[in-house]
């Protein structure tokens, strides 16, 4: 395996996914008191990222599932999820939070995490396609392996940050407000940068 390509793949992944660590930390904080939520978050992150890679690989071979003009509208996914999370936070604003309370099915759902990951990575597709197309099948395989390994590293980093005492305390106190704000901001940024709705 060419170490130069591995380094390039790692660098490309880091540059195009740095914002995912913040989102993952918020998801992990949201699911902190819910058994198995970490598993759902990791599954969702992988589902979303594999979908990004599938579209990028297909486009590198000449297939187009999403017209370029449709990519900005992916911002509607995190925007909708952010508005839903904001509504939930508003609805439960006066509820007493029991620190010991745990619920089996609580916390982020895998498909919600996947939707945010895919939408947030819509612009990554535009970066990955020319890289994959010029790397050839062998080089593309290295990129895919490195990317999939680094998704696990990103999940670990997100969980690590969410469980540091100082950060965990802040996220526990403010995470229910931060998550909707971050999702709404991501959604609006995708829509505005892509010129959706003539923005």
Long-range contacts (C-beta under 8 A, 24 or more apart in sequence): 1-142, 2-139, 2-142, 5-135, 5-139, 5-142, 5-143, 6-142, 6-146, 9-142, 9-143, 9-146, 9-147, 10-146, 10-150, 12-127, 12-128, 12-131, 12-143, 13-146, 13-147, 13-150, 14-150, 16-121, 16-123, 16-124, 16-127, 16-128, 17-121, 17-124, 17-150, 17-154, 19-120, 19-186, 20-45, 20-117, 20-120, 20-121, 20-154, 20-158, 21-154, 21-157, 21-158, 21-161, 22-182, 23-116, 23-117, 23-120, 23-158, 23-182, 23-183, 23-186, 24-154, 24-155, 24-157, 24-158, 24-159, 24-162, 25-158, 25-159, 25-161, 25-162, 25-167, 25-171, 26-162, 26-171, 26-175, 26-178, 26-179, 26-182, 27-107, 27-108, 27-113, 27-158, 27-179, 28-158, 28-159, 28-161, 28-162, 28-163, 29-162, 29-168, 29-171, 29-172, 29-175, 29-179, 30-107, 30-108, 30-175, 30-176, 30-179, 31-106, 31-107, 31-108, 32-107, 32-162, 32-163, 32-168, 32-171, 32-172, 33-99, 33-100, 33-101, 33-102, 33-103, 33-106, 33-107, 34-102, 34-103, 34-104, 34-105, 34-106, 34-107, 35-102, 35-104, 36-104, 37-106, 37-107, 37-108, 38-159, 40-107, 40-108, 40-109, 40-110, 40-113, 41-107, 41-108, 41-110, 41-113, 41-155, 41-158, 42-152, 42-155, 43-110, 43-113, 43-114, 44-108, 44-109, 44-110, 44-111, 44-112, 44-113, 44-114, 44-117, 45-113, 45-114, 45-117, 45-151, 45-154, 45-155, 46-148, 46-151, 47-110, 47-111, 47-113, 47-114, 47-117, 48-113, 48-114, 48-115, 48-116, 48-117, 48-118, 48-121, 49-117, 49-118, 49-121, 49-147, 49-148, 49-151, 50-148, 51-114, 51-118, 52-117, 52-118, 52-121, 52-122, 52-124, 52-125, 52-128, 53-128, 53-144, 53-147, 53-148, 55-125, 56-124, 56-125, 56-128, 56-129, 56-132, 57-132, 57-140, 57-144, 59-125, 59-129, 60-128, 60-129, 60-130, 60-132, 60-133, 60-140, 61-133, 66-125, 68-126, 71-122, 71-123, 71-125, 71-126, 71-194, 72-122, 72-190, 72-191, 72-193, 72-194, 72-195, 72-196, 73-191, 73-194, 73-196, 74-118, 74-119, 74-122, 74-190, 75-119, 75-122, 75-186, 75-187, 75-188, 75-189, 75-190, 75-191, 75-192, 75-194, 75-196, 76-119, 76-187, 76-191, 77-115, 77-116, 77-118, 77-119, 77-187, 78-115, 78-116, 78-119, 78-120, 78-183, 78-184, 78-186, 78-187, 78-190, 79-183, 79-184, 79-186, 79-187, 79-188, 79-191, 80-187, 81-112, 81-115, 81-116, 81-183, 81-187, 82-179, 82-180, 82-181, 82-182, 82-183, 82-184, 82-185, 82-186, 82-187, 83-180, 83-184, 85-176, 85-179, 85-180, 85-183, 86-180, 86-181, 86-184, 88-176, 89-176, 89-177, 89-180, 116-183, 116-186, 119-186, 119-187, 119-190, 120-186, 120-190, 122-190, 122-194, 123-190, 123-193, 123-194
